[in-house]
Amino acid sequence: MGVTEWQRHSRRVTRGPRWKTLRMAVLERDGFKCVDCGKSRGRLECDHILPVRTHPHLAYDPDNCAMRCTSCHAAKTHVEVGRAPPAYDRHGWRKAVNELAADNKPLSSKEEHHA
């Protein structure tokens, strides 16, 4: 079963005022941060702990929901659908790229000849 099929099941649930109310309650309960990595910036997604496709009766149960950042949610979903979780650390990669960009400076003429 692929991710696309999984998304189809939850898409029916994640529309409308009932879902918006549940999502806000879970956001508040989880302290507006990812329950796995603690990230509080960027997009947070309300994840069903037990998937809607196999547990539709728990679709609106707050005890079956947790806030996750997009990276942690994707890793969990990959495992659920039988794929290996992403092998790289997106948070670490993003941090390293930002640090390199902050340190970006022109090479001196001496460094250019050795590069």
DSSP file (Angstrom, degrees, kcal/mol; ACC not computed):
  #  RESIDUE AA STRUCTURE BP1 BP2  ACC     N-H-->O    O-->H-N    N-H-->O    O-->H-N    TCO  KAPPA ALPHA  PHI   PSI    X-CA   Y-CA   Z-CA
    1    1 A M              0   0    0      0, 0.0     2,-0.1     0, 0.0     0, 0.0   0.000 360.0 360.0 360.0 126.2    0.0    0.0    0.0
    2    2 A G     >  -     0   0    0      1,-0.1     4,-1.7    80,-0.0     3,-0.2  -0.335 360.0-106.8 -88.8 169.7    1.5    3.3   -1.1
    3    3 A V  H  > S+     0   0    0      1,-0.2     4,-2.6     2,-0.2     5,-0.2   0.863 116.6  61.5 -62.4 -37.1    1.5    6.7    0.6
    4    4 A T  H  > S+     0   0    0      1,-0.2     4,-1.4     2,-0.2    -1,-0.2   0.914 105.3  46.4 -58.7 -43.9   -1.0    8.0   -2.0
    5    5 A E  H  > S+     0   0    0      1,-0.2     4,-1.1     2,-0.2    -1,-0.2   0.892 110.9  53.1 -65.8 -38.9   -3.6    5.4   -1.0
    6    6 A W  H >X S+     0   0    0     -4,-1.7     4,-1.4     1,-0.2     3,-0.6   0.914 106.2  53.2 -61.0 -43.0   -3.0    6.2    2.7
    7    7 A Q  H 3X S+     0   0    0     -4,-2.6     4,-2.1     1,-0.2    -1,-0.2   0.848 100.2  62.1 -62.8 -33.7   -3.6    9.9    2.1
    8    8 A R  H 3X S+     0   0    0     -4,-1.4     4,-0.8     1,-0.2    -1,-0.2   0.880 102.6  50.5 -60.6 -38.5   -6.9    9.2    0.4
    9    9 A H  H XX S+     0   0    0     -4,-1.1     4,-0.5    -3,-0.6     3,-0.5   0.936 114.9  40.5 -67.0 -47.1   -8.3    7.7    3.7
   10   10 A S  H >X S+     0   0    0     -4,-1.4     4,-2.4     1,-0.2     3,-0.7   0.757 100.7  73.2 -76.2 -22.8   -7.3   10.6    5.9
   11   11 A R  H 3< S+     0   0    0     -4,-2.1    -1,-0.2     1,-0.3    -2,-0.2   0.869  93.4  54.9 -59.8 -36.1   -8.3   13.3    3.4
   12   12 A R  H << S+     0   0    0     -4,-0.8     3,-0.4    -3,-0.5    -1,-0.3   0.833 113.8  42.2 -64.4 -31.4  -12.0   12.5    4.1
   13   13 A V  H << S+     0   0    0     -3,-0.7     2,-0.4    -4,-0.5    -2,-0.2   0.851 102.6  65.5 -83.6 -37.5  -11.4   13.2    7.8
   14   14 A T  S  < S+     0   0    0     -4,-2.4     2,-0.4     5,-0.1    -1,-0.2   0.002  85.7  85.6 -86.7  32.4   -9.2   16.2    7.7
   15   15 A R  S    S+     0   0    0     -2,-0.4     4,-0.4    -3,-0.4     3,-0.2  -0.966  71.0  29.5-126.1 145.5  -11.7   18.6    6.2
   16   16 A G  S  > S-     0   0    0     -2,-0.4     4,-1.9     1,-0.2     3,-0.2  -0.155  93.6 -63.0  99.6 170.4  -14.3   20.7    7.9
   17   17 A P  H  > S+     0   0    0      0, 0.0     4,-2.3     0, 0.0     5,-0.2   0.807 123.5  60.3 -66.7 -32.5  -14.9   22.4   11.3
   18   18 A R  H  > S+     0   0    0      1,-0.2     4,-2.1     2,-0.2     5,-0.1   0.932 109.2  43.9 -62.2 -44.0  -14.8   19.2   13.4
   19   19 A W  H  > S+     0   0    0     -4,-0.4     4,-3.2    -3,-0.2     5,-0.2   0.911 111.3  53.7 -66.4 -42.4  -11.2   18.4   12.2
   20   20 A K  H  X S+     0   0    0     -4,-1.9     4,-2.0     1,-0.2    -1,-0.2   0.895 110.3  47.6 -60.3 -40.0  -10.1   22.1   12.7
   21   21 A T  H  X S+     0   0    0     -4,-2.3     4,-2.0     2,-0.2    -1,-0.2   0.923 113.8  46.9 -66.0 -45.1  -11.4   22.0   16.3
   22   22 A L  H  X S+     0   0    0     -4,-2.1     4,-2.4    -5,-0.2     5,-0.2   0.925 110.8  52.4 -62.1 -45.4   -9.7   18.7   17.0
   23   23 A R  H  X S+     0   0    0     -4,-3.2     4,-2.7     1,-0.2    -1,-0.2   0.910 109.5  48.6 -58.8 -44.5   -6.4   19.9   15.4
   24   24 A M  H  X S+     0   0    0     -4,-2.0     4,-2.4    -5,-0.2    -1,-0.2   0.896 110.6  51.2 -64.7 -39.5   -6.3   23.0   17.5
   25   25 A A  H  X S+     0   0    0     -4,-2.0     4,-2.4     2,-0.2    -1,-0.2   0.904 112.4  46.2 -63.5 -40.8   -7.0   21.0   20.7
   26   26 A V  H  X S+     0   0    0     -4,-2.4     4,-2.6     2,-0.2    41,-0.3   0.894 110.2  53.9 -69.4 -40.2   -4.1   18.6   19.9
   27   27 A L  H  <>S+     0   0    0     -4,-2.7     5,-2.9    -5,-0.2     6,-0.3   0.942 112.5  43.9 -56.5 -48.5   -1.8   21.5   19.0
   28   28 A E  H ><5S+     0   0    0     -4,-2.4     3,-1.4     1,-0.2    -2,-0.2   0.926 113.4  50.7 -63.7 -45.4   -2.5   23.1   22.4
   29   29 A R  H 3<5S+     0   0    0     -4,-2.4    -1,-0.2     1,-0.3    -2,-0.2   0.891 111.6  47.8 -59.9 -40.7   -2.2   19.8   24.3
   30   30 A D  T ><5S-     0   0    0     -4,-2.6     3,-0.7    -5,-0.1    -1,-0.3   0.307 116.9-112.1 -87.5   9.7    1.2   19.0   22.6
   31   31 A G  T < 5 -     0   0    0     -3,-1.4    -3,-0.2     1,-0.2    -2,-0.1   0.776  58.6 -72.7  70.6  27.1    2.5   22.4   23.4
   32   32 A F  T 3 <S+     0   0    0     -5,-2.9     2,-0.3    -6,-0.2    -1,-0.2   0.865 109.5 100.1  55.0  40.3    2.7   23.6   19.7
   33   33 A K  S <  S-     0   0    0     -3,-0.7     7,-0.2    -6,-0.3    34,-0.2  -0.976  83.3 -84.3-149.1 162.1    5.7   21.4   19.0
   34   34 A C     >  -     0   0    0      5,-2.5     4,-1.4    -2,-0.3    34,-0.3  -0.471  29.9-144.1 -67.4 131.1    6.5   18.0   17.4
   35   35 A V  T  4 S+     0   0    0     32,-2.8    -1,-0.1    -2,-0.2    33,-0.1   0.696  96.6  44.5 -71.6 -17.8    6.1   15.2   19.9
   36   36 A D  T  4 S+     0   0    0     31,-0.3    -1,-0.2     3,-0.1    32,-0.1   0.906 132.1  10.0 -91.6 -49.9    9.1   13.4   18.4
   37   37 A C  T  4 S-     0   0    0      2,-0.1    -2,-0.1    32,-0.0    31,-0.1   0.559  91.0-121.7-112.4 -10.9   11.8   16.0   17.9
   38   38 A G     <  +     0   0    0     -4,-1.4    -3,-0.1     1,-0.3     2,-0.1   0.493  52.1 159.4  84.3   2.4   10.4   19.0   19.7
   39   39 A K        +     0   0    0      1,-0.1    -5,-2.5    -6,-0.1    -1,-0.3  -0.367  15.2 175.1 -61.8 133.2   10.5   21.3   16.7
   40   40 A S        +     0   0    0     -7,-0.2     2,-0.3    -2,-0.1    -1,-0.1   0.456  52.3  81.3-119.2  -5.3    8.2   24.3   17.1
   41   41 A R  S    S+     0   0    0      2,-0.1     2,-0.1     0, 0.0    -2,-0.0  -0.707  83.4  15.6 -99.9 154.5    8.9   26.3   14.0
   42   42 A G  S    S-     0   0    0     -2,-0.3     2,-0.3    27,-0.1     0, 0.0  -0.308 109.0 -15.0  82.8-168.9    7.5   25.6   10.6
   43   43 A R        -     0   0    0     -2,-0.1    27,-0.8     1,-0.0     2,-0.4  -0.499  56.0-164.6 -75.9 132.6    4.5   23.4    9.7
   44   44 A L  E     -A   69   0A   0     -2,-0.3     2,-0.4    25,-0.2    25,-0.2  -0.954   8.2-153.9-114.1 138.1    3.1   21.0   12.3
   45   45 A E  E     -A   68   0A   0     23,-3.6    23,-2.7    -2,-0.4     2,-0.9  -0.896  17.2-126.3-115.6 141.3    0.8   18.3   11.2
   46   46 A C  E     -A   67   0A   0     -2,-0.4     2,-0.3    21,-0.2    21,-0.2  -0.771  36.4-163.1 -86.7 109.3   -1.8   16.5   13.2
   47   47 A D  E     -A   66   0A   0     19,-3.2    19,-2.1    -2,-0.9     2,-0.6  -0.734  19.7-128.3 -99.8 139.4   -1.0   12.8   12.8
   48   48 A H  E     -A   65   0A   0     -2,-0.3    17,-0.3    17,-0.2     4,-0.1  -0.775  14.2-154.0 -81.3 122.1   -3.2    9.9   13.5
   49   49 A I  S    S+     0   0    0     15,-3.2    -1,-0.2    -2,-0.6    16,-0.1   0.958  92.0  36.2 -62.9 -52.0   -1.2    7.5   15.7
   50   50 A L  S    S-     0   0    0     14,-0.4    -1,-0.2     8,-0.1     5,-0.1  -0.926 111.2-107.0 -98.3 123.8   -3.2    4.5   14.5
   51   51 A P    >>  -     0   0    0      0, 0.0     4,-1.9     0, 0.0     3,-0.9  -0.097  12.1-131.2 -58.4 145.6   -4.0    5.1   10.8
   52   52 A V  T 34 S+     0   0    0      1,-0.2     7,-0.1     2,-0.2     6,-0.1   0.827 105.3  65.3 -62.1 -33.2   -7.5    6.1    9.7
   53   53 A R  T 34 S+     0   0    0      1,-0.2    -1,-0.2     2,-0.2   -47,-0.0   0.802 116.9  25.6 -63.9 -27.5   -7.4    3.4    7.0
   54   54 A T  T <4 S+     0   0    0     -3,-0.9    -1,-0.2     1,-0.1    -2,-0.2   0.589 134.1  34.1-109.4 -15.2   -7.2    0.7    9.7
   55   55 A H    ><  +     0   0    0     -4,-1.9     3,-2.1     1,-0.1    -2,-0.2  -0.441  61.5 157.8-136.9  61.1   -8.9    2.4   12.6
   56   56 A P  G >  S+     0   0    0      0, 0.0     3,-1.5     0, 0.0     4,-0.2   0.776  71.9  66.5 -61.1 -26.1  -11.6    4.7   11.1
   57   57 A H  G 3  S+     0   0    0      1,-0.3     3,-0.2     2,-0.1    -5,-0.1   0.652 100.0  52.0 -69.1 -14.0  -13.5    4.8   14.5
   58   58 A L  G X  S+     0   0    0     -3,-2.1     3,-1.5     1,-0.2    -1,-0.3   0.245  74.4 111.1-103.0  11.8  -10.6    6.7   16.0
   59   59 A A  T <  S+     0   0    0     -3,-1.5    -1,-0.2     1,-0.3    -2,-0.1   0.837  88.7  29.6 -57.6 -37.0  -10.5    9.4   13.3
   60   60 A Y  T 3  S+     0   0    0     -3,-0.2    -1,-0.3    -4,-0.2    -2,-0.1   0.116  89.5 117.6-111.9  20.6  -11.7   12.1   15.7
   61   61 A D    X   -     0   0    0     -3,-1.5     3,-2.0     1,-0.1     4,-0.0  -0.796  54.4-153.1 -89.4 116.2  -10.3   10.8   19.0
   62   62 A P  G >  S+     0   0    0      0, 0.0     3,-1.5     0, 0.0    -1,-0.1   0.791  94.7  63.0 -61.6 -26.2   -7.7   13.3   20.4
   63   63 A D  G 3  S+     0   0    0      1,-0.3    -5,-0.0    -3,-0.1    -2,-0.0   0.654 101.1  53.4 -71.7 -13.1   -5.9   10.4   22.1
   64   64 A N  G <  S+     0   0    0     -3,-2.0   -15,-3.2    -6,-0.2   -14,-0.4   0.220 100.9  79.0-101.3  12.8   -5.2    8.9   18.7
   65   65 A C  E <   +A   48   0A   0     -3,-1.5     2,-0.3   -17,-0.3   -17,-0.2  -0.914  50.2 173.9-124.2 149.0   -3.6   12.2   17.4
   66   66 A A  E     -A   47   0A   0    -19,-2.1   -19,-3.2    -2,-0.3     2,-0.4  -0.988  32.8-114.5-149.8 145.6   -0.2   13.8   17.9
   67   67 A M  E     +A   46   0A   0     -2,-0.3   -32,-2.8   -41,-0.3     2,-0.3  -0.680  39.5 173.2 -83.3 132.2    1.5   16.8   16.4
   68   68 A R  E     -A   45   0A   0    -23,-2.7   -23,-3.6    -2,-0.4   -34,-0.1  -0.989  32.6-117.3-137.1 146.2    4.5   16.1   14.2
   69   69 A C  E  >  -A   44   0A   0     -2,-0.3     4,-2.6   -25,-0.2     5,-0.2  -0.329  43.6-100.4 -70.0 166.0    6.7   18.2   12.0
   70   70 A T  H  > S+     0   0    0    -27,-0.8     4,-2.3     1,-0.2     5,-0.2   0.868 122.0  51.3 -61.0 -36.6    6.6   17.3    8.4
   71   71 A S  H  > S+     0   0    0      2,-0.2     4,-2.2     1,-0.2    -1,-0.2   0.942 113.3  42.5 -66.7 -47.4    9.9   15.3    8.6
   72   72 A C  H  > S+     0   0    0      2,-0.2     4,-2.2     1,-0.2    -2,-0.2   0.882 114.6  51.5 -67.3 -37.6    8.9   13.2   11.6
   73   73 A H  H  X S+     0   0    0     -4,-2.6     4,-2.5     2,-0.2    -1,-0.2   0.918 110.6  48.6 -64.2 -43.4    5.4   12.6   10.1
   74   74 A A  H  X S+     0   0    0     -4,-2.3     4,-2.5    -5,-0.2    -2,-0.2   0.910 110.8  50.5 -63.4 -42.4    6.9   11.5    6.8
   75   75 A A  H  X S+     0   0    0     -4,-2.2     4,-1.6     2,-0.2    -1,-0.2   0.922 112.4  46.7 -62.4 -43.5    9.3    9.1    8.6
   76   76 A K  H  X S+     0   0    0     -4,-2.2     4,-2.1     1,-0.2    -2,-0.2   0.914 112.8  49.5 -64.3 -43.2    6.4    7.6   10.6
   77   77 A T  H  X S+     0   0    0     -4,-2.5     4,-2.1     1,-0.2     6,-0.2   0.883 105.9  56.5 -65.7 -38.9    4.2    7.2    7.5
   78   78 A H  H  <>S+     0   0    0     -4,-2.5     5,-3.2     1,-0.2    -1,-0.2   0.914 109.5  46.3 -58.1 -42.6    7.0    5.5    5.5
   79   79 A V  H ><5S+     0   0    0     -4,-1.6     3,-1.5     3,-0.2    -1,-0.2   0.914 109.7  54.7 -66.2 -42.7    7.3    2.9    8.2
   80   80 A E  H 3<5S+     0   0    0     -4,-2.1    -1,-0.2     1,-0.3    -2,-0.2   0.861 110.2  45.3 -59.6 -37.4    3.5    2.4    8.4
   81   81 A V  T 3<5S-     0   0    0     -4,-2.1    -1,-0.3    -5,-0.1    -2,-0.2   0.294 125.0 -98.7 -95.1  11.2    3.2    1.8    4.6
   82   82 A G  T < 5S+     0   0    0     -3,-1.5     2,-0.3     1,-0.3    -3,-0.2   0.632  82.1 123.9  88.9  14.5    6.1   -0.6    4.6
   83   83 A R      < -     0   0    0     -5,-3.2    -1,-0.3    -6,-0.2    -2,-0.1  -0.708  67.5-101.9-102.1 158.3    8.9    1.6    3.4
   84   84 A A        -     0   0    0     -2,-0.3     3,-0.1     1,-0.1    -1,-0.0  -0.539  44.7-105.4 -72.6 143.6   12.2    2.3    5.1
   85   85 A P        -     0   0    0      0, 0.0   -10,-0.1     0, 0.0    -1,-0.1  -0.317  53.6 -75.4 -64.5 155.4   12.2    5.7    6.9
   86   86 A P        -     0   0    0      0, 0.0     4,-0.1     0, 0.0   -11,-0.0  -0.270  40.9-143.4 -52.7 135.7   14.3    8.4    5.2
   87   87 A A  S    S+     0   0    0     -3,-0.1     2,-0.3     2,-0.1     0, 0.0   0.582  74.6  71.5 -81.9 -10.3   18.0    7.6    5.8
   88   88 A Y  S    S-     0   0    0      4,-0.0     2,-0.9     3,-0.0     3,-0.1  -0.732  83.0-118.6-109.9 158.0   19.0   11.2    6.2
   89   89 A D     >  -     0   0    0     -2,-0.3     4,-2.8     1,-0.2     5,-0.2  -0.807  23.7-171.0 -95.0 101.4   18.4   13.7    8.9
   90   90 A R  H  > S+     0   0    0     -2,-0.9     4,-2.7     1,-0.2     5,-0.2   0.889  85.9  49.8 -62.2 -40.3   16.5   16.6    7.4
   91   91 A H  H  > S+     0   0    0      2,-0.2     4,-2.3     1,-0.2    -1,-0.2   0.934 113.9  45.1 -65.1 -44.6   16.8   18.8   10.4
   92   92 A G  H  > S+     0   0    0      2,-0.2     4,-2.4     1,-0.2    -2,-0.2   0.896 113.9  49.7 -65.1 -40.7   20.6   18.2   10.6
   93   93 A W  H  X S+     0   0    0     -4,-2.8     4,-2.5     2,-0.2     5,-0.2   0.937 111.5  48.1 -63.2 -47.5   21.0   18.7    6.9
   94   94 A R  H  X S+     0   0    0     -4,-2.7     4,-2.4     1,-0.2    -2,-0.2   0.904 112.2  50.0 -61.2 -41.8   19.0   22.0    6.9
   95   95 A K  H  X S+     0   0    0     -4,-2.3     4,-2.3    -5,-0.2    -1,-0.2   0.924 110.9  49.0 -63.1 -44.5   21.0   23.3    9.9
   96   96 A A  H  X S+     0   0    0     -4,-2.4     4,-2.4     2,-0.2    -2,-0.2   0.909 111.5  49.0 -62.7 -42.9   24.3   22.4    8.2
   97   97 A V  H  X S+     0   0    0     -4,-2.5     4,-2.5     1,-0.2    -1,-0.2   0.918 111.6  49.3 -63.7 -43.1   23.3   24.2    5.0
   98   98 A N  H  X S+     0   0    0     -4,-2.4     4,-2.1     2,-0.2    -1,-0.2   0.892 110.9  50.0 -64.0 -38.8   22.2   27.3    6.9
   99   99 A E  H  X S+     0   0    0     -4,-2.3     4,-1.7     2,-0.2    -1,-0.2   0.908 111.4  48.4 -65.8 -41.0   25.4   27.4    8.8
  100  100 A L  H  < S+     0   0    0     -4,-2.4     4,-0.5     1,-0.2    -2,-0.2   0.908 111.1  50.4 -64.7 -40.9   27.4   27.1    5.6
  101  101 A A  H >< S+     0   0    0     -4,-2.5     3,-0.8     1,-0.2    -1,-0.2   0.886 109.4  51.1 -64.3 -37.7   25.4   29.9    4.0
  102  102 A A  H 3< S+     0   0    0     -4,-2.1    -1,-0.2     1,-0.2    -2,-0.2   0.836 112.8  46.0 -67.5 -32.0   25.9   32.1    7.1
  103  103 A D  T 3< S+     0   0    0     -4,-1.7    -1,-0.2    -5,-0.1    -2,-0.2   0.450  83.4 129.4 -88.2  -0.8   29.7   31.5    6.8
  104  104 A N    <   +     0   0    0     -3,-0.8    -3,-0.1    -4,-0.5    -4,-0.0  -0.355  27.6 155.2 -62.2 123.3   29.7   32.1    3.1
  105  105 A K        -     0   0    0     -2,-0.2    -2,-0.0     0, 0.0    -3,-0.0  -0.982  48.1 -89.3-144.9 153.7   32.4   34.6    2.2
  106  106 A P        -     0   0    0      0, 0.0     2,-0.2     0, 0.0     0, 0.0  -0.334  46.1-111.8 -63.6 145.0   34.4   35.2   -1.0
  107  107 A L        -     0   0    0      1,-0.1     2,-0.1     2,-0.1     0, 0.0  -0.498  29.3-117.3 -73.0 144.7   37.6   33.2   -1.4
  108  108 A S     >  -     0   0    0     -2,-0.2     4,-2.2     1,-0.1     5,-0.2  -0.384  31.7-104.9 -72.5 163.5   40.8   35.2   -1.2
  109  109 A S  H  > S+     0   0    0      1,-0.2     4,-1.3     2,-0.2    -1,-0.1   0.840 123.2  54.1 -61.6 -32.0   42.9   35.1   -4.4
  110  110 A K  H  > S+     0   0    0      1,-0.2     4,-0.8     2,-0.2    -1,-0.2   0.908 109.7  46.6 -66.8 -42.1   45.3   32.7   -2.6
  111  111 A E  H  > S+     0   0    0      1,-0.2     4,-1.1     2,-0.2     3,-0.4   0.849 106.1  59.9 -68.6 -34.2   42.5   30.3   -1.8
  112  112 A E  H  < S+     0   0    0     -4,-2.2     3,-0.4     1,-0.2    -1,-0.2   0.876 101.8  53.0 -62.2 -37.8   41.1   30.5   -5.3
  113  113 A H  H  < S+     0   0    0     -4,-1.3    -1,-0.2     1,-0.2    -2,-0.2   0.791 112.6  44.5 -69.7 -26.8   44.3   29.2   -6.8
  114  114 A H  H  <        0   0    0     -4,-0.8    -1,-0.2    -3,-0.4    -2,-0.2   0.596 360.0 360.0 -91.2 -12.2   44.2   26.1   -4.5
  115  115 A A     <        0   0    0     -4,-1.1    -1,-0.2    -3,-0.4    -2,-0.1   0.462 360.0 360.0 -77.6 360.0   40.5   25.4   -5.0
